[in-house]
Each structure stands twice: as C-alpha cells, then as structure tokens.
Amino acid sequence: MDAGSRDSTFGNSAYIGSTLPIQSEFRISEILAIAPISLYAIGFVPGPMLESALSEVFGRQYVYKTAMVLCLVFTIIGGTAANFRTPAVARAFAGFLGSPAITVLSAMTFDLYAPGDRIGEFWKIVNGVGLIWATELGPLAGNAVVQDRDWRWSFYLTAMLLASSLLVIFPTRETFLPEILRKDANEPRGSLGEALKTAFRRPLHMLFVEPIMLPTSLFMAWCQIILFVFYVAYPYILANLYSFSLSQVGLSFLPLFIGTTLAVPVLGVIDKQVYQVQVAKAQVVGTDPRPEALSDHVNRIYQ
C-alpha cells in the first residue's frame, strides 16, 4: 500500500534532471524551468487536508483510488506536452492529486493494525522510510533516464511506477471501520459541506491549540526548505561549476540516502530501549505513555 506514497514523492524529485532540457527546448528562464518543482510541492498543502477529510466521510478507497488514477493521467499529460504551460499545470494537479497517497494510504495502515502490533509497526517504518528514500533516489533515477532518453522520460518513469502501484491498490477493500459499519447499516453518508468544513477547521484548530503542533510544523517546514534548496542548488552548482553530467548530479544525492538508511537502526534502538519501556510502564499503571519521552532521550544524545 505504501508504494503509492513513495511514487508521489518520487515524482517531484525525479523532475530535477528535466529542468535544463526543458529550459533549452521551450526557451524559458531557469526560474521558470524550476517552477514545476514548487508547483508540485504546493499541491501537497491543500491536498492532504481536503482528501483526508473526504476519506473519513466517503471512505478511504474511493478517495485514494480516484486521486491516484487522476495523478497518473496528469503525469502522462505533463510528459506529452508541446509547450511549457502544460507540464507546469499538469505537475500542480499531479501534486495535489498524489498527496492522498501519503496521508490516506498511511491511515490505512493504522486502520489495519492495532498500536503495538509488530507487523503494523514494521509497515509503518517501511512507509516512513520509503517516503524519504523516494525523494532521495528520485534525482538518481530521473537524471539517469533523462540523460539516456530525454526530459519526458522523468514523467514516463513516474507514470510507470504509479501504474504498477495502481495494480496493487485497486483490489484492496475499504479499511475505514466507520465507513464499513455505515455500509452494513445502510446509513446515509455525511455531506460534502461537512467534509470541507472538517478539512480546513481541524488542521487550523490543532495548529493553534495543540502546543506541540506549531513548533513541529515550523521545524518540518524548515527541513523541507533545506531539502528543496538541495534539489535546486546541487544540479546548478555541480553542472555549471564542476561540469558534472546529469547522472553524476543524480549520484550526488546518494549521501542523503546513505544517511537516512543509517538512521533507521538508530531510531529503532531508541524506540525499543526508551519509548517502548515507557509504554510498558504506562500500561501497568493504566495511563497513556508520554510522547515526549522519546524526544527527551534524543535531546540527551545531542547534548
């Protein structure tokens, strides 16, 4: 199930190798050639809020299956473009429609597995790490295929991955328990207006009421800024100053992948030795575990 979420994040970073060929073919500025990266990422802002709320009103499967098909369609449209406007607009829609793969498909994992279930915990780790790996391996694969073919193949490669994920996703059934119970009882669904109200009210409420949400969101936004600066700066500096080829520029992202891979066992040890101990103690006394217990230990490591 997490393959779709990896494909949607892969689709943004895989475009990096297409910036210079698109700039040359359509005779546009470098800023415009880079713009589809930002347009794709901007789609990830309203998409998860809206489509996550819709999945709770209309069910998971209808939302993510429809969105993934449309994401595939717009990705193909972007690759067959005859002018720059087409891939720019297509990538904006592809980002918006691909975003449910991250939120809704992740929610399906929580639907299927209870907290503490070993298989469920394994898939949650695979899903989280896969999202990061996709953003780091996208430039490697995208640059290589663009160098061997042309810029359109960064779109086609993403489309092929999306299509293969759809073959796996389509046979899946509804996993959201309230929707399953609603169908069994033959009760009416909630309204679209209710879903839209929930989509925008809930995130804003949590952002300003929950103390941990705003600083965490700001920190994650800063991390995303750094990552996207890498996306733009690496190709420009390495290609213009050091005469790297497209495939060599893609290989420059491998250290990010190696660092992420090395972090996995470290986080696993911290979780097992610290947080799970807190969970066990909380269960004994009948309380909830402290979420900040894990961050306290991580802070001590950095200190």
C-alpha atoms as a printed R data frame, in Angstrom:
    type eleno elety resid chain resno       x      y       z
1   ATOM     1    CA   MET     A     1   0.000  0.000   0.000
2   ATOM     2    CA   ASP     A     2   2.845  2.377   0.720
3   ATOM     3    CA   ALA     A     3   4.082  2.077  -2.884
4   ATOM     4    CA   GLY     A     4   1.679  4.819  -3.975
5   ATOM     5    CA   SER     A     5   3.016  7.230  -1.348
6   ATOM     6    CA   ARG     A     6   6.583  6.567  -2.482
7   ATOM     7    CA   ASP     A     7   5.635  7.171  -6.112
8   ATOM     8    CA   SER     A     8   4.006 10.519  -5.374
9   ATOM     9    CA   THR     A     9   7.103 11.846  -3.568
10  ATOM    10    CA   PHE     A    10   9.405 10.247  -6.147
11  ATOM    11    CA   GLY     A    11   7.556 12.174  -8.866
12  ATOM    12    CA   ASN     A    12   8.705 15.540  -7.555
13  ATOM    13    CA   SER     A    13  12.417 14.849  -7.146
14  ATOM    14    CA   ALA     A    14  12.601 12.844 -10.394
15  ATOM    15    CA   TYR     A    15  11.825 16.057 -12.300
16  ATOM    16    CA   ILE     A    16  15.138 17.667 -11.280
17  ATOM    17    CA   GLY     A    17  17.021 16.282 -14.272
18  ATOM    18    CA   SER     A    18  14.424 17.745 -16.632
19  ATOM    19    CA   THR     A    19  14.971 21.395 -15.712
20  ATOM    20    CA   LEU     A    20  17.859 22.135 -18.095
21  ATOM    21    CA   PRO     A    21  16.397 20.205 -21.088
22  ATOM    22    CA   ILE     A    22  13.017 21.902 -20.594
23  ATOM    23    CA   GLN     A    23  14.712 25.300 -20.336
24  ATOM    24    CA   SER     A    24  16.515 24.642 -23.605
25  ATOM    25    CA   GLU     A    25  13.559 23.158 -25.533
26  ATOM    26    CA   PHE     A    26  10.963 25.766 -24.569
27  ATOM    27    CA   ARG     A    27  13.396 28.717 -24.398
28  ATOM    28    CA   ILE     A    28  12.409 29.798 -20.905
29  ATOM    29    CA   SER     A    29  14.360 31.119 -17.930
30  ATOM    30    CA   GLU     A    30  15.922 28.882 -15.324
31  ATOM    31    CA   ILE     A    31  13.458 30.115 -12.702
32  ATOM    32    CA   LEU     A    32  10.502 29.049 -14.842
33  ATOM    33    CA   ALA     A    33  12.106 25.668 -15.544
34  ATOM    34    CA   ILE     A    34  12.448 25.069 -11.782
35  ATOM    35    CA   ALA     A    35   8.899 26.295 -11.031
36  ATOM    36    CA   PRO     A    36   7.185 22.889 -11.621
37  ATOM    37    CA   ILE     A    37   9.079 21.539  -8.590
38  ATOM    38    CA   SER     A    38   7.441 24.192  -6.406
39  ATOM    39    CA   LEU     A    39   4.055 23.773  -8.106
40  ATOM    40    CA   TYR     A    40   4.105 20.035  -7.390
41  ATOM    41    CA   ALA     A    41   5.048 20.659  -3.753
42  ATOM    42    CA   ILE     A    42   2.369 23.342  -3.327
43  ATOM    43    CA   GLY     A    43  -0.218 20.700  -4.267
44  ATOM    44    CA   PHE     A    44   0.805 18.808  -1.134
45  ATOM    45    CA   VAL     A    45  -0.509 21.648   1.042
46  ATOM    46    CA   PRO     A    46  -4.299 21.595   0.414
47  ATOM    47    CA   GLY     A    47  -4.375 18.006  -0.887
48  ATOM    48    CA   PRO     A    48  -3.841 16.097   2.384
49  ATOM    49    CA   MET     A    49  -6.198 18.384   4.328
50  ATOM    50    CA   LEU     A    50  -9.033 18.051   1.835
51  ATOM    51    CA   GLU     A    51  -8.677 14.438   0.798
52  ATOM    52    CA   SER     A    52  -8.047 13.090   4.311
53  ATOM    53    CA   ALA     A    53 -11.308 14.658   5.457
54  ATOM    54    CA   LEU     A    54 -13.117 13.297   2.386
55  ATOM    55    CA   SER     A    55 -11.799  9.808   3.163
56  ATOM    56    CA   GLU     A    56 -13.429  9.938   6.593
57  ATOM    57    CA   VAL     A    57 -16.798 10.898   5.091
58  ATOM    58    CA   PHE     A    58 -16.844  8.841   1.898
59  ATOM    59    CA   GLY     A    59 -14.350  6.092   2.745
60  ATOM    60    CA   ARG     A    60 -10.681  5.572   2.030
61  ATOM    61    CA   GLN     A    61 -10.846  3.518  -1.152
62  ATOM    62    CA   TYR     A    62 -12.928  5.926  -3.250
63  ATOM    63    CA   VAL     A    63 -10.673  8.860  -2.433
64  ATOM    64    CA   TYR     A    64  -7.245  7.332  -2.969
65  ATOM    65    CA   LYS     A    65  -8.154  5.215  -5.982
66  ATOM    66    CA   THR     A    66  -9.731  8.150  -7.819
67  ATOM    67    CA   ALA     A    67  -6.923 10.515  -6.855
68  ATOM    68    CA   MET     A    68  -4.168  8.088  -7.887
69  ATOM    69    CA   VAL     A    69  -5.750  7.490 -11.303
70  ATOM    70    CA   LEU     A    70  -6.031 11.228 -11.925
71  ATOM    71    CA   CYS     A    71  -2.454 11.742 -10.713
72  ATOM    72    CA   LEU     A    72  -1.331  9.175 -13.286
73  ATOM    73    CA   VAL     A    73  -3.335 10.939 -16.023
74  ATOM    74    CA   PHE     A    74  -1.829 14.360 -15.293
75  ATOM    75    CA   THR     A    75   1.669 12.879 -15.092
76  ATOM    76    CA   ILE     A    76   1.259 11.446 -18.584
77  ATOM    77    CA   ILE     A    77  -0.152 14.761 -19.829
78  ATOM    78    CA   GLY     A    78   2.934 16.534 -18.497
79  ATOM    79    CA   GLY     A    79   5.226 14.148 -20.358
80  ATOM    80    CA   THR     A    80   3.455 14.637 -23.688
81  ATOM    81    CA   ALA     A    81   3.480 18.449 -23.530
82  ATOM    82    CA   ALA     A    82   4.168 20.634 -26.564
83  ATOM    83    CA   ASN     A    83   4.657 23.833 -24.536
84  ATOM    84    CA   PHE     A    84   5.894 24.722 -21.047
85  ATOM    85    CA   ARG     A    85   2.485 25.662 -19.645
86  ATOM    86    CA   THR     A    86   1.266 22.081 -19.943
87  ATOM    87    CA   PRO     A    87   3.862 20.355 -17.707
88  ATOM    88    CA   ALA     A    88   3.698 23.238 -15.226
89  ATOM    89    CA   VAL     A    89  -0.083 22.971 -14.788
90  ATOM    90    CA   ALA     A    90  -0.049 19.170 -15.010
91  ATOM    91    CA   ARG     A    91   2.503 18.887 -12.222
92  ATOM    92    CA   ALA     A    92   0.467 21.205  -9.984
93  ATOM    93    CA   PHE     A    93  -2.559 18.914 -10.375
94  ATOM    94    CA   ALA     A    94  -0.410 15.776 -10.070
95  ATOM    95    CA   GLY     A    95   0.985 17.018  -6.753
96  ATOM    96    CA   PHE     A    96  -2.473 17.868  -5.429
97  ATOM    97    CA   LEU     A    97  -3.930 14.520  -6.513
98  ATOM    98    CA   GLY     A    98  -0.904 12.473  -5.453
99  ATOM    99    CA   SER     A    99  -0.896 13.816  -1.907
100 ATOM   100    CA   PRO     A   100  -3.602 11.394  -0.610
101 ATOM   101    CA   ALA     A   101  -1.121  8.586  -1.186
102 ATOM   102    CA   ILE     A   102   0.859  9.921   1.766
103 ATOM   103    CA   THR     A   103  -1.980 10.622   4.180
104 ATOM   104    CA   VAL     A   104  -4.792  8.248   3.203
105 ATOM   105    CA   LEU     A   105  -2.651  5.209   2.469
106 ATOM   106    CA   SER     A   106  -0.770  5.796   5.723
107 ATOM   107    CA   ALA     A   107  -4.120  5.961   7.520
108 ATOM   108    CA   MET     A   108  -4.974  2.570   6.039
109 ATOM   109    CA   THR     A   109  -2.012  1.086   7.911
110 ATOM   110    CA   PHE     A   110  -3.472  2.402  11.168
111 ATOM   111    CA   ASP     A   111  -6.882  1.036  10.160
112 ATOM   112    CA   LEU     A   112  -5.499 -2.453   9.637
113 ATOM   113    CA   TYR     A   113  -3.090 -2.794  12.561
114 ATOM   114    CA   ALA     A   114  -3.583 -2.055  16.245
115 ATOM   115    CA   PRO     A   115  -0.957  0.020  18.103
116 ATOM   116    CA   GLY     A   116   1.910 -2.220  19.169
117 ATOM   117    CA   ASP     A   117   1.253 -4.856  16.507
118 ATOM   118    CA   ARG     A   118   4.668 -5.982  15.252
119 ATOM   119    CA   ILE     A   119   3.611 -6.319  11.628
120 ATOM   120    CA   GLY     A   120   1.877 -2.963  11.751
121 ATOM   121    CA   GLU     A   121   4.913 -1.289  13.291
122 ATOM   122    CA   PHE     A   122   7.086 -2.820  10.584
123 ATOM   123    CA   TRP     A   123   4.896 -1.434   7.797
124 ATOM   124    CA   LYS     A   124   4.778  1.984   9.440
125 ATOM   125    CA   ILE     A   125   8.571  2.080   9.433
126 ATOM   126    CA   VAL     A   126   8.704  0.884   5.824
127 ATOM   127    CA   ASN     A   127   6.180  3.546   4.837
128 ATOM   128    CA   GLY     A   128   8.030  6.369   6.599
129 ATOM   129    CA   VAL     A   129  11.468  5.375   5.355
130 ATOM   130    CA   GLY     A   130  10.134  4.692   1.847
131 ATOM   131    CA   LEU     A   131   8.810  8.250   1.596
132 ATOM   132    CA   ILE     A   132  12.230  9.664   2.418
133 ATOM   133    CA   TRP     A   133  14.118  7.224   0.207
134 ATOM   134    CA   ALA     A   134  11.874  8.115  -2.744
135 ATOM   135    CA   THR     A   135  12.731 11.807  -2.508
136 ATOM   136    CA   GLU     A   136  16.453 10.972  -2.380
137 ATOM   137    CA   LEU     A   137  16.515  8.324  -5.110
138 ATOM   138    CA   GLY     A   138  14.264 10.314  -7.455
139 ATOM   139    CA   PRO     A   139  17.105 12.527  -8.744
140 ATOM   140    CA   LEU     A   140  19.345  9.493  -9.250
141 ATOM   141    CA   ALA     A   141  16.790  7.608 -11.365
142 ATOM   142    CA   GLY     A   142  15.305 10.687 -13.044
143 ATOM   143    CA   ASN     A   143  18.636 12.183 -14.086
144 ATOM   144    CA   ALA     A   144  19.882  8.868 -15.461
145 ATOM   145    CA   VAL     A   145  16.799  8.282 -17.603
146 ATOM   146    CA   VAL     A   146  16.768 11.900 -18.857
147 ATOM   147    CA   GLN     A   147  20.416 11.648 -19.861
148 ATOM   148    CA   ASP     A   148  19.768  8.387 -21.704
149 ATOM   149    CA   ARG     A   149  16.442  9.477 -23.294
150 ATOM   150    CA   ASP     A   150  15.005 12.981 -22.858
151 ATOM   151    CA   TRP     A   151  13.195 15.088 -20.250
152 ATOM   152    CA   ARG     A   152   9.830 13.469 -20.958
153 ATOM   153    CA   TRP     A   153  11.060 10.193 -19.516
154 ATOM   154    CA   SER     A   154  11.171 11.604 -15.990
155 ATOM   155    CA   PHE     A   155   7.373 11.889 -16.355
156 ATOM   156    CA   TYR     A   156   7.033  8.496 -18.011
157 ATOM   157    CA   LEU     A   157   9.126  6.810 -15.306
158 ATOM   158    CA   THR     A   158   6.891  8.264 -12.612
159 ATOM   159    CA   ALA     A   159   3.810  7.228 -14.606
160 ATOM   160    CA   MET     A   160   5.067  3.642 -14.863
161 ATOM   161    CA   LEU     A   161   5.619  3.484 -11.099
162 ATOM   162    CA   LEU     A   162   2.148  4.933 -10.448
163 ATOM   163    CA   ALA     A   163   0.568  2.418 -12.826
164 ATOM   164    CA   SER     A   164   2.316 -0.510 -11.140
165 ATOM   165    CA   SER     A   165   1.136  0.747  -7.727
166 ATOM   166    CA   LEU     A   166  -2.434  1.050  -9.002
167 ATOM   167    CA   LEU     A   167  -2.384 -2.623  -9.987
168 ATOM   168    CA   VAL     A   168  -1.656 -3.439  -6.351
169 ATOM   169    CA   ILE     A   169  -4.001 -0.861  -4.836
170 ATOM   170    CA   PHE     A   170  -7.164 -1.452  -6.867
171 ATOM   171    CA   PRO     A   171  -8.056 -4.899  -5.442
172 ATOM   172    CA   THR     A   172  -7.931 -3.560  -1.865
173 ATOM   173    CA   ARG     A   173 -11.195 -3.099   0.003
174 ATOM   174    CA   GLU     A   174 -12.431 -0.438   2.375
175 ATOM   175    CA   THR     A   175 -10.452 -0.334   5.648
176 ATOM   176    CA   PHE     A   176 -12.078  2.595   7.489
177 ATOM   177    CA   LEU     A   177 -14.243  0.968  10.186
178 ATOM   178    CA   PRO     A   178 -16.918  3.720  10.451
179 ATOM   179    CA   GLU     A   179 -17.472  3.511   6.669
180 ATOM   180    CA   ILE     A   180 -17.729 -0.296   6.820
181 ATOM   181    CA   LEU     A   181 -20.270 -0.084   9.645
182 ATOM   182    CA   ARG     A   182 -22.207  2.616   7.777
183 ATOM   183    CA   LYS     A   183 -22.489  0.365   4.724
184 ATOM   184    CA   ASP     A   184 -23.611 -2.585   6.842
185 ATOM   185    CA   ALA     A   185 -26.293 -0.458   8.484
186 ATOM   186    CA   ASN     A   186 -27.219  1.158   5.135
187 ATOM   187    CA   GLU     A   187 -27.000  4.622   6.685
188 ATOM   188    CA   PRO     A   188 -26.508  7.840   4.666
189 ATOM   189    CA   ARG     A   189 -23.079  9.395   4.318
190 ATOM   190    CA   GLY     A   190 -22.104 12.800   5.647
191 ATOM   191    CA   SER     A   191 -22.400 15.828   3.381
192 ATOM   192    CA   LEU     A   192 -19.670 17.291   1.203
193 ATOM   193    CA   GLY     A   193 -20.019 20.590   3.075
194 ATOM   194    CA   GLU     A   194 -19.342 18.808   6.349
195 ATOM   195    CA   ALA     A   195 -16.215 17.223   4.871
196 ATOM   196    CA   LEU     A   196 -14.903 20.565   3.580
197 ATOM   197    CA   LYS     A   197 -15.608 22.241   6.920
198 ATOM   198    CA   THR     A   198 -13.707 19.490   8.743
199 ATOM   199    CA   ALA     A   199 -10.871 19.573   6.220
200 ATOM   200    CA   PHE     A   200  -9.912 23.173   6.947
201 ATOM   201    CA   ARG     A   201 -11.146 23.652  10.509
202 ATOM   202    CA   ARG     A   202  -9.437 20.638  12.119
203 ATOM   203    CA   PRO     A   203  -5.830 21.357  10.975
204 ATOM   204    CA   LEU     A   204  -6.068 25.043  11.891
205 ATOM   205    CA   HIS     A   205  -7.586 24.191  15.269
206 ATOM   206    CA   MET     A   206  -4.803 21.712  16.053
207 ATOM   207    CA   LEU     A   207  -2.125 24.087  14.776
208 ATOM   208    CA   PHE     A   208  -3.044 26.861  17.204
209 ATOM   209    CA   VAL     A   209  -4.489 24.884  20.136
210 ATOM   210    CA   GLU     A   210  -2.137 21.906  20.457
211 ATOM   211    CA   PRO     A   211   1.174 23.249  21.874
212 ATOM   212    CA   ILE     A   212   3.373 20.746  20.030
213 ATOM   213    CA   MET     A   213   1.863 21.272  16.581
214 ATOM   214    CA   LEU     A   214   3.115 24.762  15.665
215 ATOM   215    CA   PRO     A   215   6.817 24.294  16.578
216 ATOM   216    CA   THR     A   216   6.835 20.838  14.998
217 ATOM   217    CA   SER     A   217   5.249 22.196  11.811
218 ATOM   218    CA   LEU     A   218   7.753 25.053  11.643
219 ATOM   219    CA   PHE     A   219  10.645 22.638  12.137
220 ATOM   220    CA   MET     A   220   9.376 20.298   9.402
221 ATOM   221    CA   ALA     A   221   8.845 23.260   7.082
222 ATOM   222    CA   TRP     A   222  12.456 24.301   7.648
223 ATOM   223    CA   CYS     A   223  13.636 20.765   6.864
224 ATOM   224    CA   GLN     A   224  11.626 20.841   3.646
225 ATOM   225    CA   ILE     A   225  13.174 24.180   2.700
226 ATOM   226    CA   ILE     A   226  16.658 22.736   3.133
227 ATOM   227    CA   LEU     A   227  15.766 19.659   1.073
228 ATOM   228    CA   PHE     A   228  14.339 21.739  -1.788
229 ATOM   229    CA   VAL     A   229  17.372 24.012  -1.739
230 ATOM   230    CA   PHE     A   230  19.429 20.868  -2.311
231 ATOM   231    CA   TYR     A   231  17.166 19.967  -5.234
232 ATOM   232    CA   VAL     A   232  17.905 23.271  -6.947
233 ATOM   233    CA   ALA     A   233  21.462 24.006  -5.792
234 ATOM   234    CA   TYR     A   234  23.069 20.613  -6.423
235 ATOM   235    CA   PRO     A   235  22.303 20.469 -10.168
236 ATOM   236    CA   TYR     A   236  23.166 24.138 -10.736
237 ATOM   237    CA   ILE     A   237  26.489 24.147  -8.859
238 ATOM   238    CA   LEU     A   238  27.711 20.708  -9.908
239 ATOM   239    CA   ALA     A   239  26.721 21.078 -13.559
240 ATOM   240    CA   ASN     A   240  27.884 24.670 -14.096
241 ATOM   241    CA   LEU     A   241  30.962 24.844 -11.871
242 ATOM   242    CA   TYR     A   242  32.215 21.264 -11.952
243 ATOM   243    CA   SER     A   243  30.874 20.092 -15.339
244 ATOM   244    CA   PHE     A   244  29.003 17.114 -13.874
245 ATOM   245    CA   SER     A   245  26.791 15.122 -16.217
246 ATOM   246    CA   LEU     A   246  23.130 14.565 -15.349
247 ATOM   247    CA   SER     A   247  23.781 11.074 -13.994
248 ATOM   248    CA   GLN     A   248  26.687 12.350 -11.899
249 ATOM   249    CA   VAL     A   249  24.462 15.066 -10.442
250 ATOM   250    CA   GLY     A   250  21.936 12.378  -9.547
251 ATOM   251    CA   LEU     A   251  24.637 10.371  -7.775
252 ATOM   252    CA   SER     A   252  25.394 13.407  -5.605
253 ATOM   253    CA   PHE     A   253  22.113 12.746  -3.769
254 ATOM   254    CA   LEU     A   254  23.289  9.308  -2.627
255 ATOM   255    CA   PRO     A   255  24.806 10.619   0.660
256 ATOM   256    CA   LEU     A   256  21.306 11.688   1.710
257 ATOM   257    CA   PHE     A   257  20.090  8.149   1.056
258 ATOM   258    CA   ILE     A   258  23.012  6.632   2.990
259 ATOM   259    CA   GLY     A   259  22.436  8.931   5.961
260 ATOM   260    CA   THR     A   260  18.740  8.085   6.061
261 ATOM   261    CA   THR     A   261  19.497  4.365   5.901
262 ATOM   262    CA   LEU     A   262  21.966  4.606   8.784
263 ATOM   263    CA   ALA     A   263  19.397  6.498  10.859
264 ATOM   264    CA   VAL     A   264  16.848  3.664  10.727
265 ATOM   265    CA   PRO     A   265  18.565  1.237  13.149
266 ATOM   266    CA   VAL     A   266  19.455  4.127  15.465
267 ATOM   267    CA   LEU     A   267  15.816  5.198  15.702
268 ATOM   268    CA   GLY     A   268  14.794  1.553  16.146
269 ATOM   269    CA   VAL     A   269  17.128  1.141  19.135
270 ATOM   270    CA   ILE     A   270  15.915  4.402  20.697
271 ATOM   271    CA   ASP     A   271  12.296  3.355  20.239
272 ATOM   272    CA   LYS     A   272  12.851 -0.086  21.757
273 ATOM   273    CA   GLN     A   273  15.070  0.981  24.642
274 ATOM   274    CA   VAL     A   274  13.242  4.176  25.595
275 ATOM   275    CA   TYR     A   275   9.745  4.664  24.258
276 ATOM   276    CA   GLN     A   276   8.560  1.061  24.442
277 ATOM   277    CA   VAL     A   277   9.757  0.949  28.062
278 ATOM   278    CA   GLN     A   278   7.571  3.993  28.743
279 ATOM   279    CA   VAL     A   279   4.648  2.266  27.006
280 ATOM   280    CA   ALA     A   280   5.051 -0.840  29.174
281 ATOM   281    CA   LYS     A   281   5.204  1.228  32.377
282 ATOM   282    CA   ALA     A   282   2.109  3.214  31.352
283 ATOM   283    CA   GLN     A   283   0.146  0.033  30.647
284 ATOM   284    CA   VAL     A   284   0.966 -1.297  34.112
285 ATOM   285    CA   VAL     A   285  -0.471  1.752  35.859
286 ATOM   286    CA   GLY     A   286  -3.282  2.205  33.326
287 ATOM   287    CA   THR     A   287  -2.206  5.540  31.840
288 ATOM   288    CA   ASP     A   288  -1.096  6.741  28.422
289 ATOM   289    CA   PRO     A   289   2.638  6.818  27.585
290 ATOM   290    CA   ARG     A   290   4.364 10.191  27.444
291 ATOM   291    CA   PRO     A   291   5.054 11.058  23.760
292 ATOM   292    CA   GLU     A   292   7.800 13.432  24.865
293 ATOM   293    CA   ALA     A   293   9.757 10.548  26.440
294 ATOM   294    CA   LEU     A   294  11.302  9.721  23.074
295 ATOM   295    CA   SER     A   295  12.247 13.328  22.312
296 ATOM   296    CA   ASP     A   296  13.758 13.726  25.808
297 ATOM   297    CA   HIS     A   297  16.126 10.841  25.128
298 ATOM   298    CA   VAL     A   298  17.049 12.141  21.677
299 ATOM   299    CA   ASN     A   299  17.815 15.559  23.174
300 ATOM   300    CA   ARG     A   300  20.139 13.957  25.730
301 ATOM   301    CA   ILE     A   301  22.002 12.248  22.893
302 ATOM   302    CA   TYR     A   302  22.593 15.564  21.090
303 ATOM   303    CA   GLN     A   303  23.660 17.234  24.333
